[in-house]
Amino acid sequence: MAKAKKNNNEEPIEKQLWKAADKLRKNIDAAEYKHIVLGLIFLKYISDAFEELFNKLKQGEGDPSSEWAGADPEDKDEYKAENVFFVPENARWSYLQSKAKLPEIGKVADNAMDTIEKDNPSLRDVLPKVFARGNLDPTSLGSLIDLVGNIALGDAKARSADVLGHVFEYFLGEFALAEGKKGGQFYTPRSVVELLVEMLEPYKGRVLDPCCGSGGMFVQSEKFVEDHQGKVNDISIYGQESNQTTWRLAKMNLAIRHIDSSQVKWNNEGSFLNDGHKDLKADYVIANPPFNDSDWSGDLLRKDGRWKYGTPPTGNANYAWIQHFLYHLSPSGQAGFVLAKGALTSKTSGEGDIRKELIEARLVDCIVNLPAKLFLNTQIPASLWFLSRNKANLPAPSEARQAGGKFRNRTDPSACNARADEILFIDARNMGHLINRRTKEFSEEDIATIVGTYHAWRNTPSPLEGEGGGEGYQDIKGFCNSASIERVKELDYVLTPGRYVGLPDDEDDFDFNERFSKLKAEFEQQLKEETRLNALIGENLAKVKVNG
């Protein structure tokens, strides 16, 4: 990601803009205000891109030698051919800015969004029309338009998209922080997304996120390919989101990055009840599903074909998500996702049996224990799971082969491989730093350490492949351990990293849900006993009165 320009005080432009925009928020709730600000940033982006091409087409009208000779600057097809959104005259940024000081600027902005949607089917029902509401005074809106108007002013389309995309992403994060718990519903912290993507290395193939929020996994996947000199067109993205407001943010977030979002779908039933990509087999699944979701309609899906490793409990979707991800993985596919840490140990309602089946099937590749305070919407401890359908690194069709087949065989003990038939455990609870009193994030160094550990363990070929397998990876007490499946069996298929890396068990194995269930049962039993005793006392008092 390119860094935005800084002023003389070395403060990034996105921080300057955030401070200024936040001052204009006044009494508007952050959850509502984000649509106003992000909507304007998006409009500025598509208007910049449109006006750059418009000017080229305009110049081509009078120049027979130009590649744009004979083109009509107002022909929508000219813009469609260049993958640029067509912006009608009354929706262009220059027009909006000329009306910024008028009392009716809110209606002008709403009309602009409406006309853009009508001329661009892919944006239909995506853009916000919230500018004429009474709680946003015209003066503040006009000032906000002037503020956004200064972003990437006069830059070429590519530069404008990069700066505006960076500002859009930064604002998403700031609004998520401002909203707190609600913000976590649409935003996965950047450092967590970066860690997932860097570990999976999605260079090529189909990337799926069936609970995609505002699209951060997709943005980071494209950025990863660009940063490693790959071809962005070599990956294609597929997503689904059940919250329509969040889906709109995802569509704008992807459009401003010039990422095709045609396969990012919305329905309010969600991926379990209404799978928008039923036949898709993805090369990568990257996701952050809701933690411990009890309202996932599991009672309607007891016989679903996705539950190959066991029927998940109706009161918790964790193991439903895991099996949904596996259902959508290609034969050589990999998945990386966030899950509540309780799923590493839970034995309630058959979850322990499902976990056992996943381990016995050699699907679990790596578990990373995360520090507290990484997520905005919950204090529930979390972990990262990495699953692989091809731990043996068997030859696969060239179009589905993962990262050029560089992984070693991680399943066959007969391969003279000291690290075969094992799962890698990483405990990162002591990593990360506070960015405020309530929130942590990983540093670039933290991410590099975790990623490097996993890649050294996963990528090194075995001796039979001719390169002295395992030499690049070493167990580090308190941080990482490559544990055999036999060792995992001995520990009753518990997957908490602390059990394997050499840290005390008690804190690492604490399961909030199980503990809460036990306390609730104990409390209910005490209430029953208290009711029984009260009734008995009442009976005795009544007898005393009768006999008195």
TORLODREN-532501 format. One record per atom (N, C-alpha, C): residue in one letter; x, z, y. Coordinates in pm, whole numbers, plus 50000, padded with zeros to 5 digits. Atoms other than C-alpha are relative to their C-alpha. Layout:
N
AXZY/...
end
This chain:
548
M500845000049881/M500005000050000/M500885000050124/A499215000449877/A501404990350334/A499645011750090/K500244989149907/K501775017950587/K499524994550133/A500485004249870/A499825014650907/A501035003350107/K499044997749892/K501745013251233/K499835014050058/K500034986649940/K502675045851405/K500214999050150/N499744999749856/N502685055351769/N501345006750025/N498704994349966/N505625070251954/N500205014149945/N499914986550057/N504825104651813/N500064999749848/E499865001750144/E505165090751460/E498755004549924/E501244996750071/E501545098451377/E499354987149952/P500595012450051/P500035071751149/P498694996750070/I501195004349928/I497265051251303/I498735005149934/E501214995550067/E494785061951035/E499675014550037/K500254986149961/K495245098651135/K499505000750144/Q500505000649862/Q494815090251503/Q498534996250001/L501385004950006/L491635071251420/L499065010649944/W500854989850061/W490315099051199/W499675011050100/K500224989349902/K490785125451469/K499014995650107/A500895005149896/A489075103551728/A498584998249947/A501335002350059/A486215093951496/A499315013349971/D500584987050033/D485705130151389/D499475007050125/K500504994349874/K485345140851753/K498654994350037/L501255006649966/L482555115751795/L498865003749904/R501024996550100/R480745129551489/R499005010150053/K500854989649940/K479405159551681/K499195007249893/N500834992150093/N476435173751487/N499534992149879/I500445008150113/I476105145951230/I500735004649873/D499424995850127/D476665156250868/D501004989549951/A498955009250046/A479825141050715/A499474990149896/A500555008650103/A477815127050424/A499274988050059/E500705010949931/E475775106050668/E500964992150088/Y499105006349902/Y478535098850918/Y500954990049933/K499055008950066/K480795082450658/K499454985849990/H500585013450010/H478355053550621/H500074992650135/I499905006149867/I478425047650997/I501424994950023/V498605003749972/V482225047451025/V500494989449902/L499515009450099/L482995029350698/L499294986550013/G500735012549977/G480285003750773/G500614991950113/L499385006949887/L481914995551106/L501384994549963/I498695004950044/I485404992950949/I499834987549914/F500245011750085/F483994969050692/F499594987950082/L500435011149914/L482274947950957/L501184994250077/K498815004749928/K485544946251152/K500874991449908/Y499195007650095/Y487354934250840/Y499444986049977/I500545013350033/I484974906050748/I499924991250125/S500035007849877/S484684895651113/S501404994550033/D498635004749978/D488494893651149/D500324988149911/A499735010750095/A488754872350835/A499224987450037/F500825011549962/F485884850050948/F500574993150123/E499575006149873/E487214844751300/E501354992949987/E498745007250021/E490674835351177/E499744986149942/L500325013050058/L489224807750957/L499174991550097/F500815007049901/F486694798651226/F500904992750101/N499105006049902/N489534792051472/N500774988249941/K499325011150065/K491364770151221/K499084987949988/L500965010950012/L488234749851157/L499714993750136/K500255004749864/K487654747051530/K501124990750046/Q498855008349964/Q491164733351585/Q500004986949922/G500035012150083/G490654708751301/G499034989550048/E501005009549950/E487674692951477/E500654989050084/G499395009849909/G489914675751733/G501354995249955/D498675003850048/D492984669951515/D499874992849866/P500175007750124/P492724641551258/P501065003049894/S498934997250095/S496024652251100/S499885013849936/S500154986350051/S494844687851034/S499325000049863/E500674998750131/E493874699050682/E498535003850016/W501394996249972/W490664711150847/W499254989050076/A500635011049926/A489844677351006/A498614997049946/G501375003250039/G486134669951004/G499195011849952/A500734988150046/A485204705450904/A499085005350109/D500954994149906/D482224722451065/D500205015150001/P499754985549994/P483094757851185/P498785008649971/E501214992250028/E479464768451136/E499414996949862/D500475003350135/D479154754750780/D500385011349904/K499754988550089/K478784784050537/K500874996249880/D499255004150118/D480274763650252/D501514999950024/E498574999949967/E483614761050432/E500605014049975/Y499534986350016/Y483924798950420/Y499935004449853/K500164996950142/K482644801950065/K501174994249919/A498905006650070/A485344777449951/A501315007750015/E498774992449974/E488024800150102/E499855014849966/N500284986150039/N486464832249964/N499975009350122/V500154992349876/V485674844350316/V498505001750027/F501414997749969/F482354860550412/F499634992650129/F500495006549879/F480304840250661/F499335010550089/V500554990149906/V479474860950971/V499234992550109/P500805006649896/P476584848451190/P500425004650140/E499514997549864/E477174847451564/E499605013750052/N500464987149946/N475084878451643/N500505012049918/A499434989150080/A477044898751382/A501525000450013/R498555000349985/R480604889751485/R500475011750087/W499514988149932/W482744918051609/W500054998250152/S499935002649855/S483254901951950/S498635001750066/Y501364998449947/Y479484900951998/Y499615014750001/L500354985850009/L479034936851881/L500715008050109/Q499234992549900/Q481784949252112/Q499504997150141/S500545003349867/S480234930952409/S498735007650030/K501264992549983/K477044951252352/K500215015149984/A499714986150037/A478794984552284/A499495010250101/K500424990349897/K477755000752615/K498504999950025/L501445000949979/L474084991552589/L499255010949923/P500784989550069/P471415017452496/P499504995549863/E500555005050127/E470174994852215/E501084995849900/I498915003950087/I473584991652045/I499735003249853/G500324996450138/G472255009151734/G499204989049931/K500815010950057/K469654981751678/K500844987549983/V499125011750010/V472284955051745/V500865001049874/A499154998050118/A474544969951474/A499194998749871/D500845001250118/D471694973051223/D499634985549972/N500345014250015/N470664937051287/N501204992049948/A498795006850045/A474274925951237/A500175001649849/M499874997550143/M474404942250893/M498954992349921/D501115006850068/D471044927450800/D500254985049990/T499795014550002/T471974891750896/T501194996249911/I498865002750090/I475324893750712/I499555000249855/E500514999350137/E473524904150394/E499204987549964/K500835011850026/K471104874950426/K500854987649975/D499155011850014/D473954849750455/D501065001449890/N499004997650104/N476134865350181/N499365007649884/P500744993650110/P474234872049855/P500765011349930/S499254989650070/S477084892849708/S499985013450074/L500084987749921/L476564918449989/L498575005150015/R501414996149987/R472804921049949/R499805014549954/D500304985850027/D471614957549958/D501255008849998/V498754992550000/V475214969150014/V500275006750135/L499564995149869/L475704973850390/L499055010450059/P500844989349941/P474445004550581/P499234995050122/K500795002649878/K471645001250837/K499555013550053/V500234986049960/V471915035950987/V500365002450146/F499424998649866/F473065029151342/F498985003150109/A501024997749897/A469765031951527/A499295013549984/R500644987050022/R468925066851399/R500215009050121/G500034991749879/G468155093051662/G501155009750014/N498934989949990/N470995116951574/N501354993950039/L498785006649954/L473645091051672/L499734994150138/D500305004949866/D473595086652048/D500784987150028/P499385013149973/P474425051552183/P501405001050059/T498684998749938/T477385064052387/T501075002649895/S499044997050107/S479135078652081/S500214987849911/L499885012050083/L478385047151878/L500854989450071/G499215009649923/G479785025252157/G501485003650000/S498614995550002/S482945046252169/S500634997849863/L499515002250136/L483285043851792/L500314985249976/I499775014550012/I482975005851807/I501294996150072/D498755002949927/D485745004652070/D501215005149921/L498904994050078/L487895027351850/L500364991149881/V499775008550116/V487485005951537/V500524986350043/G499575013049950/G488004974851748/G501494999050022/N498555000149977/N491624984951804/N500814999349871/I499285000550128/I492494984451432/I500424985649971/A499465013050042/A494734955051340/A499614988950095/L500485009849903/L493664937351658/L500974988350011/G499195012049983/G494934901651667/G500894996649883/D499165003050115/D496654903251328/D499404988849916/A500495010150094/A496414876151068/A499125006849895/K500974994750095/K493814880050794/K500655009449899/A499364991850103/A496224893650531/A500425013550056/R499564987649938/R497684919450767/R498805008650037/S501214992849962/S494254928750895/S499375006649879/A500604994650122/A492944933350542/A500805011949949/D499144989250049/D495924955150451/D499825012750083/V500164988449913/V495624978150754/V498595005649990/L501394995450008/L491834979750743/L499715006149863/G500194994450133/G491914985550368/G500625013849988/H499334986950000/H494385014050416/H499185010350076/V500814990949919/V492235029450689/V498725003649926/F501234997750076/F489095025350475/F500255010349890/E499674990850109/E490765043150181/E500305014050054/Y499664987049940/Y492145070750404/Y498735007350045/F501254994049954/F488725076650559/F499135004749884/L500754995550117/L487095078250215/L500485013749955/G499434987250039/G489475106450126/G499685011150097/E500294989849900/E488935124850453/E498525004049998/F501434996750009/F485155122450424/F499725008249874/A500174992150122/A485395135350067/A500435014550023/L499554986549967/L487395165350193/L498975007050089/A500964994149907/A484865170850473/A498705004049930/E501244997050072/E481955170150228/E500205010649892/G499734989950102/G483675193049978/G499434996149865/K500515002050136/K481755195549651/K499294986549986/K500715012850008/K479505165649727/K500964988250007/G499045010749987/G482525144849822/G500644996049869/G499405002950129/G483935147549472/G499174991049913/Q500875008550079/Q480955128249341/Q500294985250021/F499725014249978/F482145095749496/F501494997050009/Y498595002249973/Y485895101049528/Y500875007949903/T498984993650082/T488645108249274/T501285000850082/P498804998749918/P491755121949449/P501044989249969/R499095011450012/R494315094349512/R501135002849902/S498844997450085/S497185111949333/S499615000249852/V500475000150138/V495085116049015/V499804985649953/V500205014150032/V494095079449022/V501344993149978/E498685006250011/E497705069049079/E500685004149869/L499394995250125/L498855090548785/L499394992749879/L500675006950110/L496265075248549/L500474985549989/V499655014250000/V497105039648650/V501474997849965/E498585001550028/E500875044248643/E500305002849852/M499774997050142/M500675059148293/M499514988749911/L500565010650084/L498485031148155/L500644986350025/E499375012849964/E500255002148335/E499104987949972/P500915011450025/P497344977448353/P500494987050064/Y499445012449945/Y499404945848410/Y499054988149983/K500755012050035/K497004921848246/K498825003649911/G501154998050087/G493524921148096/G498785005050074/R501284995449947/R490084936248146/R500055015150020/V499994985849964/V489784969948323/V498575004750021/L501374994849991/L486574990248283/L500005014350051/D500314986349959/D485355021048468/D498485001250002/P501454999450009/P481765029048359/P499365011050084/C500524990049905/C481385057048619/C500904999150122/C498905004349913/C483345040448896/C500035006150139/G499964993949868/G482415060649207/G500204989650108/S499785009549890/S483755043149518/S501074989649967/G499145011050043/G486065020549314/G501495002450008/G498584997049983/G489405038449354/G500864995849883/M499215003950117/M490535031148995/M500344985150006/F499775014449992/F490164993749057/F501014996550109/V499065002449890/V491964994349392/V501415003449956/Q498674995850042/Q494885013249239/Q500554990949891/S499545009250104/S495034989748938/S500544987250061/E499545012149932/E495324959349165/E501315002850075/K498784996349927/K497914977449377/K501185001349904/F498944998650099/F499914985749064/F500574986449962/V499545013450038/V500064949048962/V500824993950113/E499285005749885/E501114938449313/E501375006750017/D498744992649981/D503784965649335/D501044996549894/H499085003350108/H505294954149005/H500134984949983/Q499825014649995/Q505374917249102/Q499194992649894/G500885007050094/G502544908348867/G499034991050074/K501005008849942/K499664884548925/K498655007250000/V501264992649988/V496524901449056/V498884993049923/N501055007450071/N494404873848903/N500075001849849/D499884997550144/D495664884548560/D499145011649953/I500914989350041/I493334914648565/I498614997450057/S501395001149954/S489564914748593/S499335013549983/I500564986549999/I487444945148670/I498514999949966/Y501394998050040/Y484164957648527/Y499665014650028/G500364986349965/G482354988148657/G498515002349998/Q501404996149993/Q479095006948666/Q499905013350073/E500224987749924/E477725033948895/E498495002650008/S501434996750002/S474385052248878/S499475004050138/N500424996049865/N474325064449241/N500124987850092/Q499985012449923/Q473335035349464/Q500835001150128/T499214998049878/T474885050049778/T501494998949971/T498605000750040/T478205054249599/T500384985749960/W499765014150038/W477935019049451/W500224991450124/R499815007749875/R477605005349804/R501405002250056/L498644997249955/L480825022749902/L501024992449916/A499085007250089/A482525007549597/A500044985150035/K500055014349969/K481354972449685/K500754997050130/M499285002149874/M482674975850042/M501505002449980/N498604996550024/N485914992349925/N500734988549931/L499385011050074/L486594963449687/L500044987350084/A500045012149917/A485534936149928/A501085000250106/I499004999049894/I487854949050198/I501414998249944/R498735002450068/R490674946549942/R500054986149937/H500095013650054/H489604911349847/H499995000049848/I500104998850145/I488844922649491/I498594995849958/D501295004950049/D486054904849301/D499225011649938/S500824988850050/S483294930549248/S498714995349935/S501245005550055/S480734907649088/S499585007049871/Q500334993050124/Q480944927748763/Q499955015250017/V500204985749972/V480574961648933/V498515001950024/K501475000050001/K476944969948862/K499435013850029/W500744987649975/W474414995948966/W498705000049924/N501384996950041/N471425010148786/N499875015149996/N500154985449986/N469975044748830/N499875007249867/E500064993650131/E469775050948454/E501385004149950/G498654996550041/G473545051848412/G500474992849875/S499365007650107/S475925038748147/S499505003549861/F500474996350133/F474485058147854/F498684993249966/L501325005650026/L470865046847885/L499934985050024/N500085014149964/N471485012748040/N501424994750022/D498615004649996/D474974999947958/D500064986050062/G499965012849929/G475704972148208/G500994990249942/H498995008950060/H478534957647995/H500015001849849/K500184996750142/K477204961147640/K501004993249908/D499155007750091/D479374934147486/D501474999950040/L498635000349950/L482574940847680/L500945008249911/K498904992850064/K485744950247493/K501184999450098/A499034999549892/A488204961347759/A501405003149947/D498624996850033/D491984962747746/D500385013950052/Y499754986949941/Y491934993847966/Y498685006250045/V501084992149941/V489335020548039/V500665011050081/I499464989849911/I490185042448338/I498815006550070/A501234994049951/A487595068248442/A500145014950032/N500154985849969/N486685102048589/N498515003349991/P501444997450016/P483235110148442/P499635013950050/P500444986649958/P481125139748559/P500385010549895/F499594989350091/F482385172448410/F498795006949937/N500994991750071/N480215189448143/N498564996550038/D501335004449956/D477145168748237/D498955003649895/S501044995850094/S474095184948077/S498764991350009/D501215008049977/D471555160048212/D500314985249976/W499585013850028/W472725128148038/W499064992749904/S501045006150086/S469585120647829/S500464998649855/G499495000650136/G471385128047505/G498925000849894/D501094998850098/D468085136647334/D499364986649968/L500565013350023/L467055100047367/L500954990949924/L498955008750057/L470255087147206/L500605005849873/R499454993250117/R470625107446887/R500514990349894/K499625009750104/K470945076246667/K500824988450056/D499295010949933/D473055055546907/D501234995649920/G498895005650076/G475635032346749/G501375003450055/R498714996549942/R478365044646983/R500605012649940/W499514987150049/W478615078246807/W500644998549862/K499315002750126/K481035066646536/K500695012449946/Y499214988450041/Y482925099746529/Y499195012950000/G500884988350001/G479945123246551/G499034999750117/T501024999949895/T476765128546751/T500295010950102/P499674990049898/P477555145747081/P498815009050030/P501104990949969/P475515176147187/P499184995250119/T500885004349890/T472535170047415/T500315007450129/G499754991949882/G473735197247652/G501344997750068/N498695002549939/N477185182947730/N500454985849964/A499715014250021/A478245146447777/A501474997049975/N498565002850010/N482025150947739/N500354990949882/Y499655008050119/Y482225137247385/Y499164987449989/A500735012749988/A479595111147461/A500834990250082/W499155008749918/W481875097647736/W501194995049918/I498835004250079/I484895097347501/I499624988649906/Q500395010250097/Q483005077047242/Q499484987450068/H500405011749922/H481505054247506/H501244991950039/F498765006849964/F485035046347624/F500584992749878/L499445006150121/L486215039847266/L499184987949956/Y500885011250038/Y483205017447199/Y500384987450077/H499705011649916/H484324995047485/H501474995749996/L498595003950008/L488044993447393/L500214988549901/S499615010850090/S489494961747243/S500875005749888/P499184994850112/P491454964946913/P501385004850042/S498694995249953/S494654969747115/S499885007250134/G500274994049869/G493044987547411/G500475014350014/Q499604986349966/Q494035019847585/Q499015005850101/A500894993149905/A491985045547775/A500735011950059/G499514988249932/G492985071548031/G498895005550086/F501144994649928/F490425095348175/F500155015050023/V500034985849967/V489765129448328/V498875006549922/L501044992750071/L487805155448133/L500185015050026/A499934985449988/A486955192248171/A500865005549887/K499044995250099/K489635212347991/K499355006749880/G500704993850112/G487055229847776/G499854990749881/A500145009750109/A486765197647573/A501195000149905/L498814999350085/L490265204347436/L499865010449889/T500104988950095/T489115235347249/T498595002249945/S501394996650032/S485305235647229/S499654996849854/K500505002150135/K483725239646886/K498475000449996/T501454998749995/T480125243047003/T499314986749972/S500895011550024/S477405219046882/S500724988049941/G499325010950071/G479785198646667/G501134993450076/E498925006449923/E482315190546941/E501355001249930/G498754998250074/G485155204846732/G500154989949887/D499985009850109/D484205181846444/D500304985950053/I499735013249941/I484215151246672/I501484999050038/R498595000049961/R487615161046811/R500904998249876/K499245001450124/K488945164546455/K500004985649953/E500095014050043/E487705129646369/E500854990850088/L499195008149908/L489375114746678/L501485001549969/I498604997350030/I492675131346588/I500394993749866/E499735005650132/E492475121346221/E500054984750003/A500005014649987/A491775085446328/A501204994950080/R498775003449925/R495095086046522/R499674992850130/L500405006149873/L493325077246847/L500585007350120/V499504992049886/V494675105547066/V501504997750014/D498605003349975/D497985095247222/D500715011050079/C499344990549909/C498685120647497/C498955008450071/I500864991049923/I497085150747668/I500845006050113/V499314994249885/V498095162248018/V499135011150058/N500694988749939/N497085196648144/N500204999350152/L499925001549855/L496285195048518/L499975013550071/P500084987649921/P496765221848787/P498605002050056/A501284997249934/A493785238748950/A499994993950140/K500225004149861/K492375227449286/K500314985250030/L499775014249976/L492985190149235/L498724992950042/F501265007149981/F489305180949249/F499135007050104/L500764994849887/L486995184849545/L498675006149959/N501374996250032/N483715189949362/N499895010749893/T500104990050106/T484635215749099/T501295008049992/Q498844991650030/Q486965244649019/Q500235000949849/I499845000050145/I486565237948646/I501374994049966/P498705005550039/P490045233048490/P499834986349933/A500135013650050/A490695196648396/A501264995649927/S498875005850072/S492945175648176/S499844984950001/L500035014550020/L493845139148127/L500154997149852/W499905004850138/W493275122247792/W500484985650002/F499595013850019/F495065090647683/F499784996449853/L500325004650134/L493685072447381/L500544985849980/S499515013550031/S495065041547207/S499434995549867/R500495005750126/R493495019246946/R501134993449920/N498905007150067/N496905004846856/N501295008250008/K498804991649997/K499345033846822/K501084994649906/A499025005950091/A500985014446539/A500704988150064/N499435011549929/N501764986346789/N500044987649912/L500095011850087/L500634960046539/L499864987450085/P500155012549924/P500814923546650/P498544997350031/A501365002949957/A497744913746846/A500004986250063/P500065012849931/P496484881046996/P500685001150136/S499184999449878/S498664872347295/S499215004050122/E500764996749880/E495824875647541/E499615014850005/A500404986049999/A495134911547435/A501185009349977/R498844991750032/R498654923547364/R500375008750119/Q499774990649891/Q499504954347568/Q501464999950043/A498684998749939/A502524952847797/A501114993549918/G498995007650071/G504344926847590/G500425006149867/G499694994050129/G504254948147271/G501225008950002/K498774992149989/K506984971347396/K499875014049942/F500174986550051/F505485003147250/F500555000949857/R499534997950137/R506945018146934/R498835003649909/N500994995550097/N505005026046618/N499925015250006/R500134985549981/R503635060846685/R499165006549891/T500874994650104/T501705065546358/T500645000949862/D499525001450137/D503855057446054/D501255008549975/P498834991450026/P506135085845933/P501044993149912/S499065006850089/S507705062145676/S500914990450075/A499215009449921/A509185041845962/A501335006050044/C498754993149963/C512175065945976/C500005003450149/N500144997549857/N510865075446317/N499705014850021/A500174985649982/A511305111746418/A498805003450086/R501124997349911/R508475108246669/R498714993249953/A501195006850050/A505905091346444/A498915010049963/D501184992150037/D502415104346371/D499915012850082/E500014988549909/E502535127246674/E499154997350123/I500725000549872/I500645134746993/I500905006550105/L499184994349893/L502445140847322/L499155009450085/F500674990249914/F501435172147514/F500875002650123/I499304997449873/I502385176347882/I499225010750076/D500654989549922/D501635208048078/D500474999050145/A499675002249858/A501555200048451/A499315010250089/R500744990149921/R499745231748562/R500805005550118/N499194994449892/N502675242748777/N500474989450100/M499605010749909/M503025209348954/M498954998550110/G500925002049888/G501355197349274/G500275009550114/H499834991649881/H501265212049625/H498705000350078/L501224998449922/L498535224749855/L500034991250124/I500135007449875/I497315201350130/I499065007450097/N500734990149920/N494895228150254/N499765012049910/R500154987850078/R493755262150131/R499294997849867/R500825002050119/R491415247549871/R500424988449912/T499765012650069/T492985214849762/T501484997349978/K498655003950036/K496135203849581/K500074984949978/E499785013650044/E497655169749519/E501404998949939/F498695002750056/F500555155749319/F500874992750102/S499055007749920/S503655143849502/S500414987749920/E499485011850069/E505265110449420/E500985004149891/E499034995250098/E507995130049240/E499305005849878/D500784994550112/D505415148649029/D499504988749910/I500555011350075/I503795115848928/I501094993049920/A498895006750068/A507155099948845/A500485008049879/T499554991650112/T508095129648624/T499064999049881/I500995000650109/I504855129148422/I499994986149937/V500035013850049/V504775091148395/V501264996849920/G498745002750069/G508455089248299/G500075006549864/T500014992850128/T507965115048024/T499154992549897/Y500905007250092/Y505025096247870/Y500604986749959/H499455013250032/H506715062247891/H501245001149911/A498824998250085/A509975075147741/A499585003049856/W500514996550133/W507985089347449/W499294988249934/R500855010750056/R505645059747405/R500754986849981/N499465013549996/N507825029647482/N501224997949913/T498745001650072/T511065036447293/T499764995049858/P500215005150136/P511215015246974/P500595009449896/S499464992250111/S511835031446636/S501294993749949/P498755005550053/P515165026946449/P499804986949924/L500255012350074/L513585000246227/L499824988150092/E500135010849904/E512954980346542/E501334997450070/G498665003449959/G516654981846611/G500525006450127/E499534994649872/E516955003946916/E500045015350001/G499764985650003/G517475039946800/G498905008450059/G501184994149939/G513965053246864/G500105014750030/G500124986049964/G513265086147036/G501095005350089/E498884994749923/E516535089247224/E499655001950147/G500344998949858/G514895084647562/G499105011850031/Y500924988849979/Y512515114047512/Y500555012749935/Q499634987050056/Q513265151047460/Q498915010150035/D500914988949970/D510905180847427/D500635009150105/I499534990549899/I511195204347726/I499095012249993/K500814987850017/K510035239947666/K499255003350128/G500834996849886/G507185248847894/G499424987950072/F500495012049931/F506565212547999/F499444989449904/C500505010750088/C506275187547713/C500445002249856/N499694998750141/N506185186247334/N499304988849924/S500575010250087/S505675158547081/S499675006749866/A500424992150116/A503645176046811/A499434991149891/S500515007850113/S502915162446465/S498515002649979/I501424998250033/I499355157246348/I499855012149908/E500064988350088/E500125183346079/E500005012950080/R499974988149915/R500955208546351/R498655001950070/V501324999349935/V497685200246531/V498955005049900/K500924995150104/K495825205746202/K500165015049981/E499724985750019/E497515239646160/E499345008350111/L500614992949887/L496175249346504/L498514996550016/D501455002350006/D492635239146401/D499544989450100/Y500335011749918/Y492675206746604/Y499755003550147/V500034996549858/V492965224646938/V501034991450073/L499125009349929/L494535201547200/L500545005450133/T499464994649874/T495525225247481/T501534999349998/P498555001849999/P499125216347578/P500785013049991/G499284987350003/G500105253047625/G500325004849860/R499764996050139/R499815258347250/R501264993649943/Y498925008050060/Y502515232347189/Y501305000550082/V498795000649917/V504895233747485/V500705013550013/G499344987050002/G505585271047453/G499575009550108/L500534990649902/L503415288147715/L499015009349934/P501004990950057/P501105318047654/P498674993049979/D501235006850037/D497855307947488/D498805004050085/D501274994649952/D495345330447661/D499424992250117/E500525007149882/E495055313547999/E499704985549967/D500155014350027/D495495278347861/D498794997149913/D501105002450091/D492825282547595/D498665004950052/F501254994649947/F490195298147821/F498974988950014/D501095009949995/D486945278647775/D498845006250077/F501024994349913/F484565285948063/F498614999049937/N501355002150054/N481505271147890/N499725009249881/E500214991350115/E482005290047565/E499885014650043/R500034986249953/R482715322647748/R498675003050070/F501274998249931/F479645317747968/F498855001249900/S501064999650102/S477465310847662/S499975013449928/K499934987050068/K478715342447490/K499495011150088/L500464989749908/L478165363947799/L498494999250021/K501445001749983/K474695349047844/K499245005549881/A500654995150122/A473805356747481/A500045015349995/E499874985449998/E475135392247517/E499035006150101/F500904995049895/F473155397147839/F498554999549953/E501375001350049/E469965384147678/E499695010449892/Q500194989950103/Q470465407547383/Q499835013850061/Q500134987249930/Q470955436747619/Q498635001450066/L501334999749938/L467745427447804/L498925003149895/K500974997650107/K465825426847474/K500035014749958/E499854986150041/E467245460747378/E499445009450107/E500534991849891/E466405474647722/E498474999750001/T501465001350005/T462845461447693/T499435008349886/R500454992350116/R462505476947348/R500045015050029/L499854985849969/L463805510647470/L498965004450104/N501004996649898/N461525510147776/N498615001349938/A501304999350068/A458555502947553/A499875012849918/L499994987850082/L459535531547322/L499835012350087/I500134988749907/I459935555247618/I498565000950051/G501385000149952/G456535544347748/G499035005749898/E500874994950107/E454925551547413/E500135015249987/N499764985650013/N456515586047394/N499395007750117/L500614993649883/L455425594547749/L498495000649986/A501455000450018/A451885584047663/A499555010749900/K500334989950100/K451885606847357/K500085013950059/V499834986949936/V453175635947568/V498785003250084/K501174997849914/K450325631347815/K498755003149918/V501184997950084/V447725629447537/V500035014149938/N499854987150066/N449095660347368/N500135011550100/G499734989949898/G449735677747699/G498845008650028/
end
